[in-house]
Amino acid sequence: MNRTASHTLRFLGAAGTVTGSRYLIEAGSRRILVDCGLFQGFKNLRTRNRKPFPTRPKGIDTVLLTHAHLDHSGYLPALIRDGYSGRVLCTGATAELCGLILPDSGHLQEEEARHAARKGYSRHKNPTPLYTLKEAEAALKRLDTVDFDRRVDLGGGVAATFIPAGHLQGAAQIRLETGNKVVHFSGDLGHDPDPLMRPPIPFEGADVLVCESTYGNRKHPDIDPEAELAPILKRTFARGGTVRIPSFAVGRAQGLMYHIARLIKHGEIPPVPVFLNSPMSIDATEIYHRHHDEHHVPWAECVDMYRLAQRVQTVEQSKELNTRHGPMIIISASGMLTGGRILHHLISFGPDRRNTILLSGFQAGGTRGSALAEGARTLRIFGREFPIKAEVVQLQSFSGHADADEILRWMRGASRPPAMTYVTHGEPSASDTLRGRIEHELGWPARAPEHLDIINLDKPR
């Protein structure tokens, strides 16, 4: 196929929103897609998942994944089903985590489509999943792993290097060389004092920088996670309640178990039963053990974390938890209450004032988690409204993302400033606030692109 010698960057997602990470680089004869994520949150964003991909999947040469979270990898099964035939490059840990996350996503989408058809609350006569479990499993066969810090030739004068980003096992920044230009994608940058992961490698400079801004308008409070967590748990147990923690299965669940194990070991909270009710979280915890070199938890404490929770594998075991009473902790996916077993726990335990729902991470706008954080006292689940009388607390000290100060500190490592910094992967207020700080504090040109913007990399603006 003949292609013009264009040199462009196109924002196919994560522009004006914190989800749907997708960036298309066209450099001469090569077309490279960095990330292939799902849109989540508000319905007008989720509907983009159902629209045809903005560029022909068959015309893409290579996909590069920064990490495994669904908002960065979750559209991959649909892209491959619809004609993409090239390689998907990622780190080894990312490939292992995708092996958990993508099949689970396919299974949940099939389950939700069946439930919508059975209950009749979909506006479609025959609701269908975005993709199936089988299509997700087929996508996994296309993953090729690369080592950190090794330059990979993608052909046509294009090369990529995956650089540690913190945030999550396997998470990478991607440095893309496109002829005489270097475009650097931050991916999701980790929080410097993360309980598990090492901090991201500082930005060394590039011609163009594409940077996330999830917490671009905030600074994480200087709170010790265990000091924040302990009183919430103790007061709930004192009133005979249970603690339900919606958690991201990969990264957040492991961090929570690490701190809870330490609190029990040091006698800060009573040794109540702890249940990990997420098969994906269970498997992800084992992956964290296999990749111990990527995080800084001492081996003995890693073992304590691993042994802490009773693992809940089957649906029957999950249902049985809803019949239990008294002090206990249940950690279950999903972290923003968009699906998974946690929804059934909310229905069962949400109406009881003795209980606590502990939100442990960022809640994207339009999700049930966001609604709870903003004070909602009912939630629509499976087409019905359910009351929420339990105490709702959003933790401030648990985050897998760098805050605004940390992002700027990461940028200051550059030996040369970019000609342009594009601020993406954040809610509009977060992206614009970070954009202003980059311009005023660093003196770098910056802008927050709009969805489907096309940038000429030879003359970025």
Residue, then its C-alpha position, 0 to 999 in steps of 0.5 A: m500500500n502506498r503511503t505519503a511521507s506524513h509525520t503526524l500524531r493523532f489523539l484517538g483517545a485520552a484527550g479531554t478524559v482520563t480513559g481511552s488511551r490511544y495515540l496514533i503516530e504516522a511516520g513515513s511508511r509506518r503507523i504505530l498505535v501507542d495504547c489501545g484502551l477502553f473508554q470508561g465512565f460517562k455514557n457519552l464516552r463509553t459509546r465511543n467503544r461501539k463506534p468504528f475505530p477512527t483509523r482502519p485496524k488493517g492499516i496499523d503496523t504495530v501496537l505498543l502498550t504502556h501497561a495492562h490497565l483496561d483504559h490502556s489495553g482493553y480495546l485490543p481484542a476488538l481491534i484484532r477482531d476487526g482486522y489488525s494483524g501486526r505485533v503487540l509489544c509490551t513488557g513481560a509483566t504487562a503481558e502476564l497481567c493482560g492475560l488476566i485482565l483481557p479475558d476477565s473483561g471479555h467474560l464480564q461483557e458477555e455476562e452483562a449482555r446476557h443480564a441485560a437481555r434477560k432483565g430487558y433493561s437494554r434499549h437494544k433488542n439483542p444486546t451484544p458484548l463489545y467482544t467475547l472471552k474467546e476474542a480476548e483470549a485470541a488477542l493474547k496470542r499476539l503479545d510479544t514481550v520486550d525488556f525495559d531499556r532495550r531499543v526495539d527496531l519497528g522498521g521504516g526508521v522507527a524504534a521504541t524503548f520501554i522505560p520503567a514508569g512505576h505505577l504498576q508491574g510492567a508499566a512503561q514510558i515509551r520513547l519513540e524515535t521517528g526518523n529525526k524526531v523523538v516522541h516520549f509517552s509518559g504512560d501512567l506515572g507512578h506515585d513516588p512513595d508508592p507502597l509497592m512500586r519504585p518511582p518512574i525513571p525521570f524524563e530525559g527530554a524529547d522533541v514532543l512529550v505526551c504526558e498524563s494528567t490524572y492528578g494534574n490539579r492535585k497534590h497527594p496529602d502527606i498522610d501515612p496510608e496506615a495512619e489513615l486506614a487504621p481508624i476507619l477499620k477500627r471504628t467499623f469493627a467496633r460497631g460490628g460492621t464489615v468493610r467492603i473495599p472496591s479495588f483495582a485488581v492489579g496494583r491497588a489490591q496488593g497495596l491494600m493487603y500489604h498495609i492491612a497485613r502490617l496493621i494486623k502484625h503490629g496490633e493496630i487493628p484486630p486480626v479480623p478475617v480478610f477475603l480477597n474476592s477477585p480471582m484476577s486479584i489472586d492471580a495478579t498477586e502471584i505475578y507480583h511475587r514472580h516479578h519481585d525485582e520491579h518493586h521494593v517490598p522486602w521479601a518477608e513482608c511480601v510473603d505476609m501480604y501474600r498469606l494475608a487474605q482468604r482467597v475466594q475463587t468461585v461464584e458460590q463462595s462469593k455468594e456465601l460471603n453475603t450471608r456472613h456478619g460481623p467484623m471482616i474485610i472484603i477486597s473485590a473488583s472493580g475499583m470504580l464499581t463499574g462491574g464485578r463481584i463488588l456490586h453484589h456485595l454493595i446490594s447486600f451490605g450497602p443498606d446497613r449503617r454499621n458497614t463501611i464502603l472504602l473507596s481506595g483509588f481514583q474514581a472517574g466521572g460517570t462511574r458508581g464510585s464517583a457517584l458515591a464519593e460525591g454523596a449519592r445515597t442510592l446506586r443503580i445496579f443491574g437496572r434497579e436502584f439500591p439504597i446505600k446507608a453504609e459509611v462511605v470513605q474515600l482514601q486520600s493516601f492510596s494512589g498509583h498515579a503521580d500528583a501534579d508536583e511529582i509530574l513536574r519534578w519528573m519533567r525537570g530531569a530533561s536535558r532539553p525541553p520539548a518543542m511541545t508538551y501535550v497534556t492528556h489522560g485527565e479530566p479537563s480541569a486536571s489537564d488544563t491546570l497542569r498545562g498552565r503549571i508547565e507553561h508558567e513554572l517550566g517555561w515549556p509550551a504546552r496544550a491539552p489536545e482535543h479528541l481526534d486532533i492531528i498534530n504535525l510532528d515537524k511543526p508541533r503546535 
